Amino acid sequence: MKIIRLRKNTSYQKEQSRIMGELITKVTSVNKYILCFPVKNIAKYEEKYYKEKLEPEHNMLFI
């Protein structure tokens, strides 16, 4: 059994902005564990994806 272990955890977070609309963020964190107990957060990375905000004018069809 290993005494010291590094573990990577990835999760998605949604944020709402009035100007940009919905913002999806992929958060990856690297944690240090000693005997299955978290001790320290070594690194945290964030990747941001912007979802396009649609206005009602774009959804209308003109024939």
ZADO-1210 file (C-alpha; in nm, 4 decimals, padded with zeros to 6 digits):
<atoms>
<atom x="00.0000" y="00.0000" z="00.0000" code="MET" pos="1"/>
<atom x="00.1281" y="00.3431" z="-00.0926" code="LYS" pos="2"/>
<atom x="00.1580" y="00.5973" z="00.1852" code="ILE" pos="3"/>
<atom x="00.1680" y="00.9077" z="-00.0356" code="ILE" pos="4"/>
<atom x="-00.0588" y="00.9294" z="-00.3394" code="ARG" pos="5"/>
<atom x="-00.1462" y="01.1983" z="-00.5968" code="LEU" pos="6"/>
<atom x="-00.4997" y="01.2039" z="-00.7314" code="ARG" pos="7"/>
<atom x="-00.6464" y="01.4086" z="-01.0178" code="LYS" pos="8"/>
<atom x="-01.0135" y="01.5097" z="-01.0044" code="ASN" pos="9"/>
<atom x="-01.2056" y="01.6706" z="-01.2928" code="THR" pos="10"/>
<atom x="-01.5434" y="01.8392" z="-01.2612" code="SER" pos="11"/>
<atom x="-01.7610" y="02.0834" z="-01.4557" code="TYR" pos="12"/>
<atom x="-01.9042" y="02.4034" z="-01.3127" code="GLN" pos="13"/>
<atom x="-02.1713" y="02.6243" z="-01.4668" code="LYS" pos="14"/>
<atom x="-02.1681" y="02.9985" z="-01.4121" code="GLU" pos="15"/>
<atom x="-02.4211" y="03.2532" z="-01.5309" code="GLN" pos="16"/>
<atom x="-02.3204" y="03.5952" z="-01.6608" code="SER" pos="17"/>
<atom x="-02.5565" y="03.8683" z="-01.7720" code="ARG" pos="18"/>
<atom x="-02.3308" y="03.9828" z="-02.0570" code="ILE" pos="19"/>
<atom x="-02.1850" y="03.6524" z="-02.1836" code="MET" pos="20"/>
<atom x="-02.4663" y="03.4127" z="-02.0978" code="GLY" pos="21"/>
<atom x="-02.3905" y="03.0626" z="-01.9722" code="GLU" pos="22"/>
<atom x="-02.0272" y="02.9842" z="-01.8988" code="LEU" pos="23"/>
<atom x="-01.9112" y="02.6218" z="-01.8642" code="ILE" pos="24"/>
<atom x="-01.5826" y="02.5727" z="-01.6792" code="THR" pos="25"/>
<atom x="-01.3840" y="02.2490" z="-01.6637" code="LYS" pos="26"/>
<atom x="-01.1918" y="02.2418" z="-01.3344" code="VAL" pos="27"/>
<atom x="-00.9078" y="01.9931" z="-01.2815" code="THR" pos="28"/>
<atom x="-00.7429" y="01.9742" z="-00.9411" code="SER" pos="29"/>
<atom x="-00.4447" y="01.7669" z="-00.8269" code="VAL" pos="30"/>
<atom x="-00.4529" y="01.6637" z="-00.4604" code="ASN" pos="31"/>
<atom x="-00.1959" y="01.4981" z="-00.2355" code="LYS" pos="32"/>
<atom x="-00.3224" y="01.2174" z="-00.0097" code="TYR" pos="33"/>
<atom x="-00.1468" y="01.0515" z="00.2830" code="ILE" pos="34"/>
<atom x="-00.3108" y="00.7274" z="00.3994" code="LEU" pos="35"/>
<atom x="-00.6355" y="00.8101" z="00.2094" code="CYS" pos="36"/>
<atom x="-00.6714" y="01.1525" z="00.3753" code="PHE" pos="37"/>
<atom x="-00.6424" y="01.4709" z="00.1662" code="PRO" pos="38"/>
<atom x="-00.3533" y="01.6862" z="00.2804" code="VAL" pos="39"/>
<atom x="-00.2807" y="01.9510" z="00.0196" code="LYS" pos="40"/>
<atom x="-00.4171" y="02.0880" z="-00.3071" code="ASN" pos="41"/>
<atom x="-00.1109" y="02.0973" z="-00.5347" code="ILE" pos="42"/>
<atom x="-00.2559" y="02.2518" z="-00.8526" code="ALA" pos="43"/>
<atom x="-00.5851" y="02.3742" z="-00.9973" code="LYS" pos="44"/>
<atom x="-00.6473" y="02.4233" z="-01.3695" code="TYR" pos="45"/>
<atom x="-00.9511" y="02.5849" z="-01.5322" code="GLU" pos="46"/>
<atom x="-01.0611" y="02.5658" z="-01.8954" code="GLU" pos="47"/>
<atom x="-01.3462" y="02.7928" z="-01.9965" code="LYS" pos="48"/>
<atom x="-01.5952" y="02.7310" z="-02.2750" code="TYR" pos="49"/>
<atom x="-01.8344" y="03.0045" z="-02.3817" code="TYR" pos="50"/>
<atom x="-02.1786" y="02.8933" z="-02.4951" code="LYS" pos="51"/>
<atom x="-02.3272" y="03.1207" z="-02.7577" code="GLU" pos="52"/>
<atom x="-02.6101" y="03.3374" z="-02.6323" code="LYS" pos="53"/>
<atom x="-02.9093" y="03.3338" z="-02.8673" code="LEU" pos="54"/>
<atom x="-03.1438" y="03.6269" z="-02.8919" code="GLU" pos="55"/>
<atom x="-03.5094" y="03.5991" z="-03.0039" code="PRO" pos="56"/>
<atom x="-03.4294" y="03.7755" z="-03.3349" code="GLU" pos="57"/>
<atom x="-03.2032" y="03.4877" z="-03.4419" code="HIS" pos="58"/>
<atom x="-03.4760" y="03.2279" z="-03.3955" code="ASN" pos="59"/>
<atom x="-03.7362" y="03.3993" z="-03.6169" code="MET" pos="60"/>
<atom x="-03.7919" y="03.2778" z="-03.9735" code="LEU" pos="61"/>
<atom x="-03.8938" y="03.5189" z="-04.2494" code="PHE" pos="62"/>
<atom x="-04.0600" y="03.3813" z="-04.5623" code="ILE" pos="63"/>
</atoms>
